[in-house]
Amino acid sequence: MTLNTTKTILITGSTDGIGKLAALKLVEAGHQVYLHGRDADKLASVIAEVRAVATGAAVDNIDGFVADFSDLTDVLKMAADVNEKLTKLDVLINNAGIYTTASAMTKDGLDVRFVVNYLAPYELTNALLPLLKQSKQARIVNLSSAAQASISYQALAGQTRLDDKDAYAQSKLALTMWSMALADTVVSNDINVIAVNPGSLLNTKMANEAYGQHWSSADKGANILTELAISDEFADDTGTYFDNDIKGGAHGDARGEFGRPHADALNQAAIAELEQQTQTLLQSIFA
């Protein structure tokens, strides 16, 4: 069962993969969806595609924002644009992510996985909290992964290089740990936060480029994003981790259930250390 009222929803990384599929599903359900991509032409093309399936008044409320999430200045510019354009935000889905890349380091000398998968959603979400607080019950859905590994703070600060697998897993744990801390911070504002592993090796460009294979359909991931965004079933869930691999293992399209993330995501001392290290790093970037 889904909420009856029309929701205003922003999905990052929604010009491809499960982000795009979730946008199509949410628009078909009558919600106002705002997309995000780093390429203006591709974003415009996907917006047109999404508008084509929109119904009712939602047709006039399908739009998007351009930002390169490897550049935190660009992320903050997008946040300012969103704050200017919207009067409230009911759902933020932090879906944008990166695994393999030909350019692993950003202009700030950081691993691009840490920036796109963790620091960008961290900065964007905090900048959009005023809009989320205008919703009667907002939701933040953060895209985690089955791949989670303890964080090297030297790697986070760009002082040590990691291979693709470790950089991705550490960045996803950072996002999951922050999700738990954020849930505690915004609970008084009726904002729910859920971290989700949408499914391992879904049939997406990212998974196929990284592993050369897939185990499940992209719809499996898009379906759980859609449900976490608008279903009454999850109206009271916050500070939780949804593992879409649990039922039937990682293979197949069966929906998972709430589970336990990496131990560090449940460790308050580890979470506090991440917050301190993150603030120190961001201060150095924007100094």
ABEGO torsion letter per residue (X at the ends): XBBABBBBBBBBGAABEAAAAAAAAAAAAGBBBBBBBABAAAAAAAAAAAAAABBEAAAAABBBBBBBAABAAAAAAAAAAAAAABABBABBBBABBBABBABABBAAGBBAAAAAAAAAAAAAAAAAAAAAAABABBBBBBBBBABBBBBBAAAAAGABBBBAAAAAAAAAAAAAAAAAAAAAAAAAAGBBBBBBBAEBGBBBAAAAAAAGBBABBAAAAAAAAAAAAABAAAAABBGBBBBAAABGEABEABBBBBBBBBAAAABAAAAAAAAAAAAAAAAAAAX
